[in-house]
């Protein structure tokens, strides 16, 4: 996380989403302060809750737009559909282990069919 301060120096801001009223995350408004400490990156920002929001709705903040497990699986499925029978690309997908929640932790291998070696005829 210490290297992420460069992104905030260039204007990146955390995102938020309020359950019940927002389906997607949005960037926060206002200034974001940041510093690198021995413990890691520290972010400082202010957020004003909309008085029109229903009470009790949870608001979530994230470093950046979340990439869910479902998003990852869908992207892996798309890559597999695209490259598993490709004549020039080697694609292999395997489960390495399952998480505590029972989710597959997979490894994808994507390379050329010739193992990255060019033939003497191809310079």
N, C-alpha and C positions, 0 to 999 in steps of 0.2 A: 504493500500500500504506500510505502514511502515515495515511490516513483510516480504515483498518481497525482502528486501535487502539481506536476507540470501541466496536466490537463486542466486543473482548476486555475492555474496561472493564465491559461489561454481562454478562460471564460466558461468552462464546463460547470454545470450546477447539478445538485442532486435532483431526484424526481420524487413525486408524491402521488398517492391515489387514495381517495376516500371511498371506503366500501359503501355500496348502496347508491351512490350518486355518480360515480365515475367508473367507467370500464377500463380506461387506459391511464397510464401514468403521464404526468405533465411535469415540465421543469418548474422548479420553484422560482419565484420572483425575488428580486433584491440581491444584495451582495452576499458573497460566500467568502468567509475567511478560512484560511488553512495554514497549518504549520506542521513541520516534521519534528517529532519528539523521539526520545529514546523508546517510547512505547509504541510509536507508529504515527500515522497521519491523523491529525485532529482537524475536524471541520467545524466551523461555527456559522450558523445562519439563523435568521428569524423567519417565522411562518405565522401568518395571521389566519385563523380559522374563520370561515364564512359563517356569519350568524344565521344564514338561511339553511345551513346543513342540519339535518335531523340530529338530535342529541343521541349519543350512544354509538354512532357510526365510528368505526375505527379508521384512522388515517395512517397509511404506511409510507415510510420514507425509504428511498433506496439510493445507493451510490450512483447507479445509472439504471437504464431501463432493464428490468429483470428478463432473463432468458430462462423460461421454465423447463422442467424436465420434459413435459409434453412437446415443447418447441424443439428440444434436442432430439427426441425420438423421431419426430416428424421430419427433421432435417436429415437424420441418418437414413430413414426410410426412403426419402427422396434421392439421396446419393446412391443408395443400393439399387433402386429402380433404374437410375440413369446409367450406372457403371458396372453392374454385376455381370452383364453379358456383352460388354464393350470389347471390340476386337483389339484395341490398342492399350486399354487400361486394365490393370489388375486391381480388383476390389475384393477385400476380405473383411468380414465383420465377425467378431467373436466376443462372447461374454467372458470377462475376466473373473468377475466376482459379483455378488449381489450385495446391495447396501443393507443397512439395518432395516430399512423400510421395505426391503424386497425388490428394489429397483435394480435393473440390469446396469452394470458398469461395464461398458463395452470399449473395445479397441477397434478402430478402423485402420486398415492398411490400404492406401491408395497410391499406386505407382504405375509405371509403364509395364506392359507385358514382358518386355525384354529385361526387366530388372534394372532399368536405368542405364544399361550399357548400350552405347551406339555401335552399330555395325561398321566395319571398315569402309563400306560403300557410302555411309552417311557421314559427312564431315560437318 
